[in-house]
Amino acid sequence: MADQALDGATSRPLLSLRNTNMTFGGVKALKNVSFEVLPGEVHCLAGENGSGKSTLIKVITGVYKPEAGAVIDYDGQSYSNMSPVTAQAGGIQVIWQDLALFPEMTVAENIAFQTVIGRWPRLVNYAEMRRVATNALQRLGVTLDVDLALHHFPIAQRQIVAIARALVGEAKLVFMDEPTASLTQSETDYLLDIVRNLSASGVAVVFVSHRLAEVLEISSRVTVLRDGALVGVYPTKGLTQSRITELMTGKTFDYSVLHRDLSKSPVMLEVEGLSRPGEIQDVSLAVRRGETLGITGLLGAGRTELALTLFGMRKPKSGSVVLDGKPVRFGSNRDAIAAGVAYLSEDRLSLGLIQPQAIADNMVIASLDKILSSGFISSDRKRSLVNRWIRDLGVRIGKQDDAISTLSGGNQQRVAIAKWLATDPKLLILDAPTVGVDVGARAGIFDIVSKLADSGLAIILISDEVPEVYFNADRVLHMAQGRIVGEYAPGATTLQAIEEAVYA
Amino acid sequence: MRRFVRSHATELALLAVIAVICVFLSFATDRFFTLGNAFDLLNTSSVNIIFAVGLLVVLVAGGIDISFAVAASVVQYLTATVLGWVGGGNWIIGVIIAGALGVALGCINAFLIHGFRIISIVATISTFNIFFGLLMFFTGGVSIYNLPDWLTNRVVLFEREMADGSWAEITLPVLIMAICVVATWALITRTTTGRQLYAFGDNPEGARRFGINIGAMQFIAFGWLGLMAGIAGLVQAHYAQEVVPNALYGRELDVLAAVVLGGARLGGGKGSVLGCILGVLLVSITQNGLNLMGVSPFAFKMIVGAIILAAITLSNTSIERLLPFLKSRRVPS
């Protein structure tokens, strides 16, 4: 990477933006931002939600017109603003986070869809599509069955298809918006290899990711934005994750492991030999009151399956679960909720929260029985319950009746946690609670987790990011292939040692 | 082979169900397995297949239409009236008039859906009532019997005398149906417009980002269904030799069930012409078989409903579960 940066310093920028200003309804979304990308480099755009990353991308791709005075130099031409047509014709491509693919259509059609676009109807040339698609995949060094419908492929391969589609558009500059958000570790590695191939073939890639480890691994330079303003452009060499976090948030974070003495605390959950063929094997663990137990491992290691089994949504084949001194066997998750188990789903967008519904309605949905008054929902009780949790968890909202989708990831997650706390749980299982949550807001979530533990809750914290469990759990279990293969005490074991064990 | 099975699971499941029913009926009745009966089935299914392929296009584009059957009734009336003005006409003029009127009615739906952003089920339930209400109001429920001779005369394209002295015949509706089927198949699988319709139904936002003209998609989809409905209306008038205002009322649900049975997805992006035809045939074969077995017509709806339910359950169950040996080995990525 380092030599690439040196090469870059001497070559002319492919894209150079200056004096970019953008205002939405009185709020300055971009304040005099400049941005530069060199041909063939992998450049990371870092910043929290609302820092102006997506606005900047939309200015470059012509979706938004910047205020007068902006200069966009791209590929030897100078523009005061871009249009989507000029941007595409010039080889600027965006791979959106939602990919914008067509799941029912074949891989070939998805990649070569550009060939069926055009004002006048023509006959479809499937052979040409197949050729174009195969070529694009070859450039990425990938083989896929191009005649199979896309929905047969896992998400990682759909990403590849989206990238291949960008290549068909003769891309010179590709923006990738959170491309690894839903990928496993090995899939991520695979994708990063693809990005390297892309960069080696002369295509510049602007990479947007919340996962700072990847940012450091893949990019040669990082541009950091905060509150719509440029913080700076930094060569990746010499940067660390915590340095980027500081630059993004303007705050310094204190990373230290927990030191709580829980030896006298009673055991809240005790699991013995829990098995479910194909998912979890002979899992035994215990969590004390006031303890946070971290569970990490690669995606597919059985972490979520274990959580769903404890939550009564999957029935174990064998093994026993004792909750608060009483043996339990759940017929459904309703039983589990009634017994005091709460499970924060890993997929907040589609499973955790009901996006179009109001904040208040989302918050009370798991505890409707607590706000009844003579059999009907009492709006007074509902309001006071919601107000209490909004205050306790520091949720920043406009109105209680706003749709949950209007909130940022971090605030949505707080609402999701509040929803479960309202059920008075004894055991709270948090499955990947920081997915899609800003670095700054993550600290806020973990503050809440820590306070909840101190109040006597037993917490299981599941995450595929080892540092997260390392700094926020009292003990860390490592799962692989459905089994618990290691137990570590943060502090006694180094973070690197655990990471090596997990990612090995 | 495995790829073919995976991408044609619904069609194969339907084909299997149809085969089972056919074998059963061949043994249960002596009339079912005859050329005459097979041709009869085609003749009687033609109108529904024309409707079905039209509706398929709307479903593929992510819409739904409840109004097309009564729109076809409106077209029948208007066409009969216009044919009176032009002094009789012939098949070509008839198809042009009926098709044009059908397209116009379809475009009303598209206009409501695209222009006012009304979801298609609500828009077409409204036009269903409006079309049918207007028709009943202006006709007073009176049927038309004095249709032009060319429209009421049976046109036999192929005939063959059977051993028992009966005639097996293929009539004009089958030819018109075949043309509609091939045209729809070509539209949705062979033209860029057709692929844009699929893409639009599959992921509207993705299609929009590609610069696909969303309004055009709605007008093409509903216009095409209108065209098919207009033609189907004319063919139905020919087949019944009369125009009865409520003859097609309720047909929309039969056709919708058959198309969904054929693998088209409510919500868009999925469905095939072959599936559509098999869906319609499954229903008509069942009815035909029940008829031949002398089952009370009052039991028809019940049994057809049960068959639809059984077939849809079968085709929703993943092929891997039904035939475990086809299970593909996942390649680790």
Interface residues (C-beta under 8 A of the other chain):
Chain A: P84 W96 D98 L99 A100 L101 F102 P103 E104 M105 E109 F113 Q114 T115 V116 I117 G118 P121 R122 L123 V124 D145 D147 L148 A149 H152 P154 A156 Q157 S186 E187 Y190
Chain B: R3 R6 S7 T189 R190 T191 T192 T193 G194 R195 Q196 Y198 A199 D202 N203 E205 G206 A207 R209 F210 G211 I212 R265 G269 K270 P332 S333
